[in-house]
Amino acid sequence: MNLALLAGILIGLAALAGAWRTLLARTPNRWLRIALQLIAAVLLYLVLFPPRVDESFAAGTMVLLTPGATPEKLATFTGAASVVALPGVDAPSDVERVPDLGTALRRHADTARLRVVGGGLPSRDIDAARALPIEFDASPLPKGIVELFVPASVRAGSRFEVSGRVEGGSGGRIELRDPAAAVIVQSPLGKDGTFTLSAQAKSAGTAELALHALDRDGVSIEDIALPVSVRAGADLRVLLLAGAPDADLKYLRRWAADAGVELTSRIALSDGIAMQDGSAVITPENLARTDVVITDERAWKTLDGRTKSALIDAVHAGLGLFLRITGPLPDDVAAEWRALGFDVRAADVAQAVSLQQRIGTAEPAAQLTQRPKAVDADHAAPLLRASDGSSLALWRVEGQGRIAVWWLADSYRLALGGDAGAFGTLWSEALATVARARGVASPELPAEARVDERGVICALGDSAFVERPDAKRVTLTIDADRGKNRCAAYWPAHAGWHALVADGARWPFYVRDTKEASALARAHDADATRLLAGRQATESANATRSIPAPRWPFFLAWLLAATALWWVERTRVRAVDTEDADDTNNQTNRWTAAQNLGAG
């Protein structure tokens, strides 16, 4: 119970008690006395707790100096109502220091506009700034890595890309190094400092690689950690049917063995003779346990109608079907594949294709060929593109499964040219796209977590917790009021690898130290501040605020009511005293007369 309500109850009870006693006394002017008592009680409450009213005031502009601001900019703040500086700003001693924006706004309640000067608002101050129009006077970004895009996790054996931008690195180069400081891959920086690096993830686990940016003279610009989380993933279960052996199948089977793919195959050698590995019988039970079936036009032609129907039914139930074009398509096969959504026909097209821009390999390994085919399909998406943007494979949804058509002729040249990683990545991504959907949904982890900064983790179960680098557990308070998101805030206190443990699975994420990758943090703050400044609309130069109404009018009214009540009470007392005096005189006269009669 708050103070205003308690005081109101006490004043009301006192006024009602007085009115009840006045009503029982049956004295003159009792209704006037009751009215004055109630009015005085209401006015006393308003004196103690006046109502709040909106007050118009001139819009004040607060200049907020953020890390990266220079003292010279103070000379341009002539029209500002106040100038404050956040921690980490090298400002003159006469500038007011505040720990955060929320404190500054409480100290300067008349602030209606915000001018942010320097590197931008830190993450902790973003929410406090949303209600104000913002002008951002950004300082130049420091030299270093200011943009970085890294996949949250990669699968073991696949290739991943790292891209970003280096400020002040035009003409320089970027290097990706392993934990032993050996260079894995390097690339020259673009004219605007942009870069893209490609590397292969090996065994499952966490790895702390490093990005090393150098200028055109070879002088180090910045060296930051590049955390990579490599997940093992579920092993694919593949059924391979082929009408004849070829070089692609040789390297595909070798990659499947190295990658842990559960492969069963049947490759025809001649009439009635086939090379078989495992149980390659197509039955509904085997298809239900299989993730993807790979077949070519010759193997498809040898399947009977019942087998094809079972295969199509399995696709509708979630199976992936991967159709390889290895030569001319018989008319009956073309008609059946047309019924599956792909119109394949011969075409006079350039057969030489390149994947160099896609996989980052050097010539001539990336020089491949495609079959002279044109493939049309409704509601299909590209599964593989050449460097010029043309499609080399398409896929589409069929029921709960997916069907793909592939007409790249010689992907084995990638492995033959010494880039087995590119070959494995090519087939891993293609089969993962088409294969039966399996696995569990991953939680949403902080993309760039830092020590002592709030991170948000979403899609959590009831028993989720975070394991710190020292193996201690941190319990998460899950906000269940946001429906399916189920998010929790987490403030890491230590740098290094943390792990979210949920539903029996571990999801590692990396936490940077507060001083690590400072240019990247500065760029992130600047981008977040620009988004706030860009979405704010221009407001009037005047603003309103809610303040308590003046007390003196209510006090004067209460004083008048109390005086009137006193006067009524005084008049009643004088009337009672006069009546008492008359009664006394009458009694004295009667007593004197009685004595005189007795004496006579």
Salt bridges, closest charged atoms under 4 A:
GLU55 OE1 - ARG545 NE 2.92
GLU96 OE2 - ARG107 NH1 3.10
GLU96 OE1 - HIS108 NE2 2.79
ASP125 OD2 - ARG124 NE 3.72
ASP127 OD1 - ARG130 NE 3.12
ASP127 OD2 - ARG454 NH2 3.81
ASP137 OD2 - LYS73 NZ 3.55
ASP137 OD2 - ARG115 NH2 3.49
GLU147 OE2 - ARG165 NE 3.37
GLU167 OE1 - ARG165 NH1 2.76
GLU175 OE2 - ARG173 NE 3.08
GLU175 OE1 - ARG177 NH2 2.69
ASP223 OD2 - HIS212 ND1 3.80
ASP246 OD2 - ARG324 NH2 3.11
ASP291 OD1 - ARG237 NH2 3.26
ASP291 OD2 - ARG438 NH2 2.76
ASP332 OD2 - LYS301 NZ 2.83
GLU336 OE1 - LYS308 NZ 2.85
ASP343 OD1 - ARG338 NE 3.40
ASP376 OD2 - ARG345 NH1 2.60
GLU398 OE2 - HIS316 NE2 3.13
GLU398 OE1 - ARG396 NH1 2.59
ASP410 OD2 - ARG413 NE 2.79
ASP419 OD1 - ARG159 NH2 3.23
GLU429 OE1 - ARG358 NH2 2.57
GLU448 OE2 - ARG512 NE 2.48
ASP462 OD1 - ARG486 NH2 2.35
GLU467 OE2 - ARG506 NH1 3.17
ASP470 OD2 - ARG468 NH2 2.66
ASP479 OD2 - ARG482 NE 3.19
GLU516 OE2 - ARG512 NH1 3.04
ASP525 OD1 - HIS524 ND1 3.75
ASP527 OD1 - ARG530 NH1 3.54
GLU569 OE2 - ARG33 NH2 2.60
GLU569 OE1 - ARG572 NH2 3.71
